[in-house]
Amino acid sequence: MCVAGAPKVTRELVRVFWRARIAGASIAAASATVGVSETCGLRWVYKSGGMVPDLSQPSGRYLSITDRAHIAVGWQLGMSKADIARMIGRYPSTVGRELERNQLVAGRYPKVAVRPGAVRKGPRRPRHVALSYRADAAQYKAEQRARRPKQGKLAGNPELHDQVQTRLKKLWSPEQITVSLRAEFPERPEMQVSHETIYQALYVQGRGELRRELTSCLRTGRALRRPRAIPGERRGKRNIPPEIMISQRPAEADDRAIPGHWEGDLIIGKNSGSAIGTLVERSTRFVMLLHLPADHSAETVRDAMLATVQTLPAQLWRSLTWDQGSEMARHAEITLAADLPIYFCDPHSPWQRGSNENTNGLLRQYFPKGTDLSRHTAEHLAAVAAELNERPRKTLGWTTPAQAMSQLLSNPQTAGVATTP
């Protein structure tokens, strides 16, 4: 019970609360729906780590709260156990056991004398003692009996725990950890764990398999799960010529079959005073970072882009897609000097640079928001890019971007790419 006078906390109440949250209700509104305080609702959210619990109803093997409500009504009306059983589609013995377990006795049992030498088989309720049955109380008692002190997989296997913790500290995602363990220990099921189990070990209170501080190693860095539908920052529309909008980008860039099409953007530092340029190749997801130590003006970005283009074969620079930011005001000069067509996304459409948006999110683990990004050296940026390129990626069949790029450069016939700049 969260507060005095509130209903007993049952699984059904928690299910109703979370269904209201999924439907878009605030914590206060969802709490009011089930008749508990907002503080109680906040406690449920924190205890679950923001993870939505199982909302499925109990299987048909067990009595539901609806079944128990029918039993309570039938018992109050004086119906027999057989009649109640027919009403809810159960066996009379099931109803009998339910009533035996969960009846509430009004008053105390009178003492029953037992003859010397007689064997008393068990407590017998006198007929005149009033018996009652409440569905909510019975449901609560049933749920309490169903609770198990089940030990989590990570808590029961120190070797697996250490493997997961080591990978988390390397900033791997739980899904990357799951796949890598499956590949490394194919014959040892005890060393394999689902990514959802890792999330639960991090988020859910009371599990205790992983320290909650390790949530800082996750991409979001949050200690609670949050909905994904959070409006992002929007920029004003710039006057971009229609011939270089993304709608004019070659169709070969869309299916990612041909390498050499890039997406780019900036990640901004504290008070917009510093920035790092980010580039990701759409086919291999290979990442490169632009060092912008002084500022992120159009001239600085232009010079950094032209220097970066020289590090890979010209055939690997077929196009670049960028957001409509003022840092690309010199895009025509880049196109002319590097023979690199540049296309711009539609306003407020970050999904048109999906690979780059995802990469920027990963990079925030290394370059948090609200920090000075100018203090990072070019060598550090190269090390971060290399570490990111060594992470296995689901979209690449769990190979790494570095492996994909290396294979691409070693097999120039695949896409007509030269092996030397």
TAPE-V20247 format. One record per helix or strand of 3 or more residues. SS is the DSSP state (helix for helix, strand for strand). FROM is the first residue (numbers start at 1). LEN is the number of residues. If there is no record, write none. Layout:
ss | from | len
SS | FROM | LEN
SS | FROM | LEN
//
This chain:
ss | from | len
helix | 11 | 12
helix | 27 | 8
helix | 38 | 10
helix | 65 | 12
helix | 81 | 8
helix | 92 | 11
helix | 135 | 12
helix | 158 | 12
helix | 174 | 11
helix | 189 | 3
helix | 195 | 9
helix | 212 | 6
helix | 242 | 3
helix | 246 | 3
helix | 251 | 3
strand | 261 | 8
helix | 270 | 3
strand | 275 | 7
strand | 287 | 4
helix | 298 | 12
helix | 314 | 3
strand | 319 | 4
helix | 326 | 3
helix | 331 | 8
strand | 341 | 4
helix | 350 | 14
helix | 373 | 3
helix | 378 | 12
helix | 394 | 3
helix | 401 | 10
helix | 412 | 3
//
